[in-house]
Amino acid sequence: MHKKSRARTRHRRAQWRIAVPVVVTCANDACGRRTPPHAACRHCGMYRGRQVMPPA
């Protein structure tokens, strides 16, 4: 087995970055909080314009 050069090692490790979490604004006009996409708002319980869970 051959030793990996510093350039190859660093090139491989350059992909280890952390992805920034994606957030969108809640569609409920009264709420407007930041929430993950395709998920119910944890604050108001709305998803795609309808109430899917009780408000927190």
Biopython code that builds the backbone (N, CA, C, O; Angstrom):
import numpy as np
from Bio.PDB.StructureBuilder import StructureBuilder

atoms = [
    (1, "MET", "N", (0.847, -1.174, 0.000)),
    (1, "MET", "CA", (0.000, 0.000, 0.000)),
    (1, "MET", "C", (0.900, 1.248, 0.000)),
    (1, "MET", "O", (1.895, 1.319, 0.721)),
    (2, "HIS", "N", (0.518, 2.221, -0.830)),
    (2, "HIS", "CA", (1.312, 3.436, -0.954)),
    (2, "HIS", "C", (0.765, 4.527, -0.044)),
    (2, "HIS", "O", (-0.420, 4.572, 0.287)),
    (3, "LYS", "N", (1.671, 5.389, 0.336)),
    (3, "LYS", "CA", (1.259, 6.540, 1.145)),
    (3, "LYS", "C", (0.490, 7.527, 0.275)),
    (3, "LYS", "O", (0.861, 7.780, -0.871)),
    (4, "LYS", "N", (-0.595, 8.089, 0.837)),
    (4, "LYS", "CA", (-1.350, 9.116, 0.115)),
    (4, "LYS", "C", (-0.627, 10.447, 0.287)),
    (4, "LYS", "O", (-0.192, 10.800, 1.382)),
    (5, "SER", "N", (-0.512, 11.164, -0.803)),
    (5, "SER", "CA", (0.149, 12.463, -0.735)),
    (5, "SER", "C", (-0.716, 13.463, 0.030)),
    (5, "SER", "O", (-1.914, 13.242, 0.203)),
    (6, "ARG", "N", (-0.126, 14.538, 0.480)),
    (6, "ARG", "CA", (-0.876, 15.579, 1.209)),
    (6, "ARG", "C", (-1.948, 16.188, 0.325)),
    (6, "ARG", "O", (-3.039, 16.504, 0.799)),
    (7, "ALA", "N", (-1.649, 16.355, -0.956)),
    (7, "ALA", "CA", (-2.618, 16.948, -1.873)),
    (7, "ALA", "C", (-3.851, 16.057, -2.020)),
    (7, "ALA", "O", (-4.975, 16.558, -2.007)),
    (8, "ARG", "N", (-3.658, 14.751, -2.158)),
    (8, "ARG", "CA", (-4.791, 13.840, -2.292)),
    (8, "ARG", "C", (-5.620, 13.799, -1.011)),
    (8, "ARG", "O", (-6.850, 13.791, -1.059)),
    (9, "THR", "N", (-4.950, 13.773, 0.112)),
    (9, "THR", "CA", (-5.655, 13.744, 1.395)),
    (9, "THR", "C", (-6.468, 15.013, 1.588)),
    (9, "THR", "O", (-7.633, 14.949, 1.978)),
    (10, "ARG", "N", (-5.877, 16.143, 1.325)),
    (10, "ARG", "CA", (-6.585, 17.418, 1.503)),
    (10, "ARG", "C", (-7.703, 17.581, 0.479)),
    (10, "ARG", "O", (-8.743, 18.165, 0.783)),
    (11, "HIS", "N", (-7.497, 17.071, -0.725)),
    (11, "HIS", "CA", (-8.551, 17.132, -1.741)),
    (11, "HIS", "C", (-9.762, 16.318, -1.286)),
    (11, "HIS", "O", (-10.899, 16.748, -1.480)),
    (12, "ARG", "N", (-9.538, 15.175, -0.695)),
    (12, "ARG", "CA", (-10.624, 14.330, -0.203)),
    (12, "ARG", "C", (-11.320, 14.988, 0.995)),
    (12, "ARG", "O", (-12.548, 14.982, 1.078)),
    (13, "ARG", "N", (-10.562, 15.537, 1.892)),
    (13, "ARG", "CA", (-11.133, 16.156, 3.092)),
    (13, "ARG", "C", (-11.832, 17.474, 2.810)),
    (13, "ARG", "O", (-12.583, 17.963, 3.654)),
    (14, "ALA", "N", (-11.602, 18.056, 1.650)),
    (14, "ALA", "CA", (-12.245, 19.324, 1.303)),
    (14, "ALA", "C", (-13.751, 19.163, 1.159)),
    (14, "ALA", "O", (-14.477, 20.157, 1.188)),
    (15, "GLN", "N", (-14.240, 17.930, 1.002)),
    (15, "GLN", "CA", (-15.665, 17.672, 0.834)),
    (15, "GLN", "C", (-16.394, 17.534, 2.163)),
    (15, "GLN", "O", (-17.601, 17.293, 2.163)),
    (16, "TRP", "N", (-15.719, 17.674, 3.281)),
    (16, "TRP", "CA", (-16.299, 17.455, 4.606)),
    (16, "TRP", "C", (-17.095, 18.632, 5.139)),
    (16, "TRP", "O", (-17.468, 18.634, 6.312)),
    (17, "ARG", "N", (-17.364, 19.622, 4.320)),
    (17, "ARG", "CA", (-18.022, 20.825, 4.828)),
    (17, "ARG", "C", (-19.450, 20.519, 5.309)),
    (17, "ARG", "O", (-20.065, 19.541, 4.883)),
    (18, "ILE", "N", (-19.947, 21.349, 6.178)),
    (18, "ILE", "CA", (-21.282, 21.202, 6.746)),
    (18, "ILE", "C", (-22.267, 21.974, 5.871)),
    (18, "ILE", "O", (-22.025, 23.131, 5.526)),
    (19, "ALA", "N", (-23.368, 21.336, 5.518)),
    (19, "ALA", "CA", (-24.381, 21.989, 4.693)),
    (19, "ALA", "C", (-25.249, 22.901, 5.572)),
    (19, "ALA", "O", (-25.619, 22.530, 6.686)),
    (20, "VAL", "N", (-25.561, 24.071, 5.069)),
    (20, "VAL", "CA", (-26.419, 25.005, 5.781)),
    (20, "VAL", "C", (-27.850, 24.484, 5.704)),
    (20, "VAL", "O", (-28.320, 24.174, 4.609)),
    (21, "PRO", "N", (-28.561, 24.376, 6.827)),
    (21, "PRO", "CA", (-29.927, 23.858, 6.771)),
    (21, "PRO", "C", (-30.848, 24.805, 5.989)),
    (21, "PRO", "O", (-30.766, 26.026, 6.123)),
    (22, "VAL", "N", (-31.719, 24.214, 5.178)),
    (22, "VAL", "CA", (-32.656, 24.990, 4.360)),
    (22, "VAL", "C", (-33.894, 25.295, 5.199)),
    (22, "VAL", "O", (-34.473, 24.395, 5.809)),
    (23, "VAL", "N", (-34.294, 26.553, 5.227)),
    (23, "VAL", "CA", (-35.506, 26.951, 5.936)),
    (23, "VAL", "C", (-36.316, 27.884, 5.052)),
    (23, "VAL", "O", (-35.761, 28.625, 4.242)),
    (24, "VAL", "N", (-37.633, 27.841, 5.214)),
    (24, "VAL", "CA", (-38.538, 28.717, 4.483)),
    (24, "VAL", "C", (-39.425, 29.429, 5.493)),
    (24, "VAL", "O", (-39.520, 29.014, 6.648)),
    (25, "THR", "N", (-40.070, 30.494, 5.058)),
    (25, "THR", "CA", (-40.980, 31.230, 5.919)),
    (25, "THR", "C", (-42.332, 30.524, 5.933)),
    (25, "THR", "O", (-42.805, 30.067, 4.892)),
    (26, "CYS", "N", (-42.944, 30.434, 7.088)),
    (26, "CYS", "CA", (-44.265, 29.810, 7.229)),
    (26, "CYS", "C", (-45.274, 30.573, 6.367)),
    (26, "CYS", "O", (-45.286, 31.804, 6.347)),
    (27, "ALA", "N", (-46.112, 29.826, 5.660)),
    (27, "ALA", "CA", (-47.080, 30.448, 4.751)),
    (27, "ALA", "C", (-48.235, 31.110, 5.497)),
    (27, "ALA", "O", (-48.939, 31.934, 4.915)),
    (28, "ASN", "N", (-48.445, 30.777, 6.746)),
    (28, "ASN", "CA", (-49.501, 31.387, 7.554)),
    (28, "ASN", "C", (-49.126, 32.848, 7.796)),
    (28, "ASN", "O", (-48.069, 33.131, 8.360)),
    (29, "ASP", "N", (-49.981, 33.770, 7.374)),
    (29, "ASP", "CA", (-49.672, 35.202, 7.491)),
    (29, "ASP", "C", (-49.516, 35.641, 8.933)),
    (29, "ASP", "O", (-48.730, 36.544, 9.220)),
    (30, "ALA", "N", (-50.247, 35.021, 9.843)),
    (30, "ALA", "CA", (-50.171, 35.408, 11.245)),
    (30, "ALA", "C", (-48.886, 34.901, 11.895)),
    (30, "ALA", "O", (-48.447, 35.459, 12.900)),
    (31, "CYS", "N", (-48.282, 33.860, 11.343)),
    (31, "CYS", "CA", (-47.102, 33.251, 11.969)),
    (31, "CYS", "C", (-45.806, 33.841, 11.395)),
    (31, "CYS", "O", (-45.135, 34.629, 12.062)),
    (32, "GLY", "N", (-45.460, 33.464, 10.169)),
    (32, "GLY", "CA", (-44.264, 33.991, 9.516)),
    (32, "GLY", "C", (-42.953, 33.488, 10.074)),
    (32, "GLY", "O", (-41.911, 34.076, 9.787)),
    (33, "ARG", "N", (-42.959, 32.422, 10.862)),
    (33, "ARG", "CA", (-41.721, 31.879, 11.428)),
    (33, "ARG", "C", (-40.958, 31.073, 10.384)),
    (33, "ARG", "O", (-41.515, 30.689, 9.355)),
    (34, "ARG", "N", (-39.677, 30.818, 10.656)),
    (34, "ARG", "CA", (-38.842, 30.018, 9.772)),
    (34, "ARG", "C", (-39.033, 28.549, 10.119)),
    (34, "ARG", "O", (-38.982, 28.177, 11.291)),
    (35, "THR", "N", (-39.256, 27.701, 9.098)),
    (35, "THR", "CA", (-39.529, 26.287, 9.305)),
    (35, "THR", "C", (-38.886, 25.481, 8.178)),
    (35, "THR", "O", (-38.669, 26.032, 7.099)),
    (36, "PRO", "N", (-38.574, 24.201, 8.382)),
    (36, "PRO", "CA", (-38.031, 23.389, 7.291)),
    (36, "PRO", "C", (-39.050, 23.229, 6.175)),
    (36, "PRO", "O", (-40.251, 23.210, 6.448)),
    (37, "PRO", "N", (-38.610, 23.113, 4.929)),
    (37, "PRO", "CA", (-39.560, 22.929, 3.835)),
    (37, "PRO", "C", (-40.228, 21.566, 3.909)),
    (37, "PRO", "O", (-39.637, 20.615, 4.419)),
    (38, "HIS", "N", (-41.456, 21.460, 3.405)),
    (38, "HIS", "CA", (-42.231, 20.221, 3.371)),
    (38, "HIS", "C", (-42.473, 19.670, 4.775)),
    (38, "HIS", "O", (-42.498, 18.455, 4.969)),
    (39, "ALA", "N", (-42.650, 20.549, 5.744)),
    (39, "ALA", "CA", (-42.924, 20.134, 7.120)),
    (39, "ALA", "C", (-43.917, 21.114, 7.731)),
    (39, "ALA", "O", (-43.958, 22.288, 7.361)),
    (40, "ALA", "N", (-44.713, 20.620, 8.669)),
    (40, "ALA", "CA", (-45.665, 21.486, 9.361)),
    (40, "ALA", "C", (-44.902, 22.456, 10.265)),
    (40, "ALA", "O", (-43.866, 22.113, 10.834)),
    (41, "CYS", "N", (-45.431, 23.660, 10.383)),
    (41, "CYS", "CA", (-44.828, 24.669, 11.253)),
    (41, "CYS", "C", (-45.002, 24.224, 12.704)),
    (41, "CYS", "O", (-46.112, 23.893, 13.122)),
    (42, "ARG", "N", (-43.929, 24.215, 13.461)),
    (42, "ARG", "CA", (-44.004, 23.777, 14.856)),
    (42, "ARG", "C", (-44.728, 24.786, 15.737)),
    (42, "ARG", "O", (-45.234, 24.435, 16.803)),
    (43, "HIS", "N", (-44.778, 26.039, 15.293)),
    (43, "HIS", "CA", (-45.396, 27.084, 16.115)),
    (43, "HIS", "C", (-46.909, 27.135, 15.929)),
    (43, "HIS", "O", (-47.652, 27.122, 16.910)),
    (44, "CYS", "N", (-47.375, 27.195, 14.671)),
    (44, "CYS", "CA", (-48.807, 27.354, 14.433)),
    (44, "CYS", "C", (-49.503, 26.062, 13.991)),
    (44, "CYS", "O", (-50.731, 25.996, 14.033)),
    (45, "GLY", "N", (-48.755, 25.032, 13.567)),
    (45, "GLY", "CA", (-49.341, 23.755, 13.182)),
    (45, "GLY", "C", (-49.930, 23.718, 11.795)),
    (45, "GLY", "O", (-50.678, 22.793, 11.478)),
    (46, "MET", "N", (-49.622, 24.700, 10.945)),
    (46, "MET", "CA", (-50.174, 24.753, 9.596)),
    (46, "MET", "C", (-49.224, 24.089, 8.609)),
    (46, "MET", "O", (-48.004, 24.156, 8.757)),
    (47, "TYR", "N", (-49.815, 23.435, 7.583)),
    (47, "TYR", "CA", (-49.043, 22.868, 6.485)),
    (47, "TYR", "C", (-49.854, 23.004, 5.207)),
    (47, "TYR", "O", (-50.970, 22.491, 5.124)),
    (48, "ARG", "N", (-49.313, 23.682, 4.225)),
    (48, "ARG", "CA", (-49.965, 23.927, 2.937)),
    (48, "ARG", "C", (-51.357, 24.519, 3.096)),
    (48, "ARG", "O", (-52.288, 24.120, 2.396)),
    (49, "GLY", "N", (-51.500, 25.462, 4.008)),
    (49, "GLY", "CA", (-52.739, 26.202, 4.160)),
    (49, "GLY", "C", (-53.798, 25.536, 4.994)),
    (49, "GLY", "O", (-54.924, 26.032, 5.039)),
    (50, "ARG", "N", (-53.500, 24.439, 5.658)),
    (50, "ARG", "CA", (-54.495, 23.802, 6.526)),
    (50, "ARG", "C", (-53.869, 23.396, 7.861)),
    (50, "ARG", "O", (-52.663, 23.174, 7.960)),
    (51, "GLN", "N", (-54.710, 23.309, 8.865)),
    (51, "GLN", "CA", (-54.266, 22.969, 10.218)),
    (51, "GLN", "C", (-54.069, 21.455, 10.289)),
    (51, "GLN", "O", (-55.026, 20.703, 10.103)),
    (52, "VAL", "N", (-52.841, 20.997, 10.555)),
    (52, "VAL", "CA", (-52.565, 19.560, 10.606)),
    (52, "VAL", "C", (-52.196, 19.078, 12.000)),
    (52, "VAL", "O", (-52.202, 17.876, 12.265)),
    (53, "MET", "N", (-51.877, 20.001, 12.886)),
    (53, "MET", "CA", (-51.579, 19.646, 14.275)),
    (53, "MET", "C", (-51.934, 20.832, 15.169)),
    (53, "MET", "O", (-51.993, 21.962, 14.684)),
    (54, "PRO", "N", (-52.167, 20.606, 16.447)),
    (54, "PRO", "CA", (-52.542, 21.716, 17.321)),
    (54, "PRO", "C", (-51.379, 22.715, 17.472)),
    (54, "PRO", "O", (-50.216, 22.311, 17.470)),
    (55, "PRO", "N", (-51.687, 23.999, 17.600)),
    (55, "PRO", "CA", (-50.636, 24.989, 17.789)),
    (55, "PRO", "C", (-49.880, 24.760, 19.090)),
    (55, "PRO", "O", (-50.436, 24.281, 20.079)),
    (56, "ALA", "N", (-48.619, 25.108, 19.065)),
    (56, "ALA", "CA", (-47.783, 24.910, 20.260)),
    (56, "ALA", "C", (-47.992, 26.008, 21.280)),
    (56, "ALA", "O", (-47.367, 25.993, 22.341)),
]
sb = StructureBuilder()
sb.init_structure("model")
sb.init_model(0)
sb.init_chain("A")
sb.init_seg("    ")
for serial, (resi, resn, name, xyz) in enumerate(atoms, 1):
    if name == "N":
        sb.init_residue(resn, " ", resi, " ")
    sb.init_atom(name, np.array(xyz, "f"), 0.0, 1.0, " ", f" {name:<3s}", serial, name[0])
structure = sb.get_structure()
